[in-house]
Amino acid sequence: MQVRCPALLPHGLTMSATARFPLLPYLLACLLGVFALCGYWYGLGQPVVLPDVASASHKLQCASYTPFDKDQSPFDQPFKLRPERMDADLALLATRFECIRTYSMTGLDALPDLARKHGLKLMIGAWVNSNPVDTEKEVDLLIASANANPDVVSAVIVGNEALLRKEVTGAQLARLILKVKANVKQPVTYADVWEFWLKHPEIAPAVDFLTIHLLPYWEDDPSNINAALNHVAEVRQVFGNRFAPKDVMIGETGWPSEGRQRETALPSRVNEAQFIRGFVAMAEANGWHYNLIEAFDQPWKRASEGAVGGYWGLFDADRQDKGILAGPVSNLPYWPLWLGVGGALFLATLVLGGRVRSPRAALLLPALGALGACCIGTWGELARVTSRFTGEWLWAALLLGLNLLVLAHAALALSSRDGWRGRAFKALEQRAGWLLAATGFAGAVMMLELVFDPRYRSFPSAALLLPALVYLCRPVSVPRREIALLTFIIGAGIAPQLYREGLQNQQAWGWALVSLLLVAALWRSLRIRKA
């Protein structure tokens, strides 16, 4: 006796009571696909346990604070901060820190009273720039606030990275510092990246203590997470020896939780927690003064620094704990959500494929569904993190739509093509060349960006992996001259982008591999066309 297989079983295959082999590989492939999905997303989100550095009984020294909500920036017109937001922020920060550092005086009139309310000290800063009128106003407000709140303001900072930005000269900055010192009782300092203290030795005699910024991710020679703390310790020792007896405060140090890799420096929540916890333990063991950057993620910084700029916070932009200071930390704490999305895509792929054409296709369909679910989910997460402007959101949406169409085309190619599946396959098959051309265009655009303007751009490997593999395995008719040009652009860019990123950058290698697959897919389709 023979029985017909269910609707999702490979078309035309039958099984008897003693010979069920065709069904078992299909079910096994489906099971392996489910395991792959679960393992992929759990692997990304698996919590990591590290030693805590903050608790209710042990507060850390200081953290940088900018009072913007996630929908605000310092460039807003009109410029209006929200006192209720600052009040809630300081109440939260007071549970973990003894003080906060600010960068500007504009709009922060209420901050000293709020700090007093929550038992926090302030290191207040004046924003120094190339406009002497604005700078003078900031300095006058700094002096007034320091004198009006001696119980709260523990130190004042005259300028932040103004020498790095080349907005003032060393002599101009020294005069501003001396003016402030003559009018306040608190210690006075200036803050900049450590190299600029060495380039401008005239600043050190003017300050009461040095405030240096040490950000291994942004160094000209970026440090990986395992070498970053050693780099910090070496620089701190050099400054301690060179500028003694003046104290040296590490005024900014931290690690980003999201964004593109720079050489061996890889952003992630786990790496941020590893760096911050390791640094705090080292700083407290050596008696260093320090300030962590920063209290909260600042989405507005992504506009000028790329995606990575918005993710240096110890808390996210919604003021939720990222697990950086204490407790288990996960690179993707909401991985079950993406697993659910991936599971839905996996099931949709099986349903769309329906009865497939052969036993081989029955094994390929679950693999296709798992691959598509992982690629589309990964691209969705990357787009959520990196998209800053309307144009970038639109670009991400178009690439998402392209992946869904390619996934549908591949699933229907494996199907029996009966009824509506046959009509849908025919419609997509007629447009398959344009789907590949769109993939090639996207790859060429992003390759040019990563070759000529890579600093603030993330690697879009997940967006093109699925189309590259599908059309590598199944060449389609394409417009010849256009595809030849796109193939050349992508192929020619592989070596330069690897050279710029460094051969130890895994994300750059991932993009190079996807680009090679896409070049091969485009080339195979060109040869099919020529034949």
Secondary structure as UniProt FT lines:
FT   STRAND          2..4
FT   TURN            7..8
FT   TURN            11..12
FT   STRAND          14..16
FT   TURN            21..22
FT   HELIX           23..45
FT   TURN            56..57
FT   STRAND          60..64
FT   TURN            70..71
FT   TURN            74..75
FT   HELIX           83..93
FT   TURN            94..96
FT   STRAND          97..101
FT   TURN            106..107
FT   TURN            109..110
FT   HELIX           111..118
FT   STRAND          121..126
FT   HELIX           132..148
FT   TURN            150..152
FT   STRAND          153..160
FT   TURN            162..166
FT   HELIX           170..181
FT   TURN            182..183
FT   STRAND          188..193
FT   HELIX           194..199
FT   TURN            201..202
FT   HELIX           204..206
FT   STRAND          210..213
FT   HELIX           216..218
FT   HELIX           225..242
FT   TURN            244..245
FT   STRAND          248..253
FT   TURN            263..264
FT   HELIX           269..286
FT   STRAND          289..292
FT   HELIX           299..301
FT   HELIX           302..305
FT   HELIX           307..310
FT   TURN            317..318
FT   TURN            333..334
FT   HELIX           335..353
FT   HELIX           359..386
FT   HELIX           390..414
FT   HELIX           419..430
FT   HELIX           432..452
FT   TURN            455..456
FT   HELIX           461..473
FT   HELIX           480..501
FT   TURN            503..504
FT   HELIX           506..530
//
